[in-house]
Amino acid sequence: MATPILYYWAPCTTCAVTVSFADEHGIELDKRDVEQEQPYMELLQLGGDANLIPYLYDEGELLNGNDAIIAHLKAKFL
């Protein structure tokens, strides 16, 4: 099973909600900061918008926003 990829921005308080949820529940995420060029370009290629982070890419699906991401993580890991 591949590790879900979280596209986020480290100083983003909105992104911190998802990061904290994953950390609190021991869910491993491949965190990629969109402030770096490569993760930024990856997100664009997946159809995401770096102005609307966080995004989670898992099992070929790109999810946007804390509510959708946390619901997905709960269903998959808890």
N, C-alpha and C positions, 0 to 999 in steps of 0.2 A: 504494500500500500504506500503510495507516494505521499510525502508530507505536503499538506496544503500550503499554498504560498499566500502570504499576506502582503499586499502592497499598501504601504503606509508612509507617513512622514513622522519622524521621531518626535518633534516638538508638538505634534497635533494632539490636542486634548480629546478630540472626538475619537481618534485612532487609539488613544490610551484605553478607552473603554473595552475594545476588543482585545487588545494586548493583555490587559489585566484579567479579563475573563479567562482567556486561554491559560495564562500563568497560574491563576488560582485553581484551575481544574487539571493542571498537568498536561495540557494539550500542546503538543509540539507543532510550531508553525515555522515555516521558512520565511522569515521577515525580510522584506526587501524595501529599503527606503527609497522612495521616488525622488528624493533630492539628488540621488546619484543617477547619472545618465543611463546606464544599462537597465536598471529596474524601471526607470521612467519610460524608456523606449519599449520594453517588454509590455508594460501596461497599455501603452498606446496601440501596440500590435494586437493585443487581445480585445481592443475596443473600449477600453476604459478611459476615464478622464481624470488626470491627476488632481484636478480641482475638486473632485467629488470623492476623495478617499475617506475611509478605507475600502479596499477591494480584497476579496478572497478568491483565489483561483484554485479549484479543487475538482478533480474528476472531469476535466474538460468544461467546467461551468465557471463563469465569472459572476460573483455575487457582490453587490454594492450596499454599503451601509451597515452600521452596527446591528440593527435588528435582524436583517437577513443573514448576516454572517454568524451571529450568535445562535440563531435558530438552527442553522445548518450544523454548527459545531455541537450543539446539544443533541441533535438527532443522530449524528454520526458517532460521537464519542462518549456521551453520557447515558 
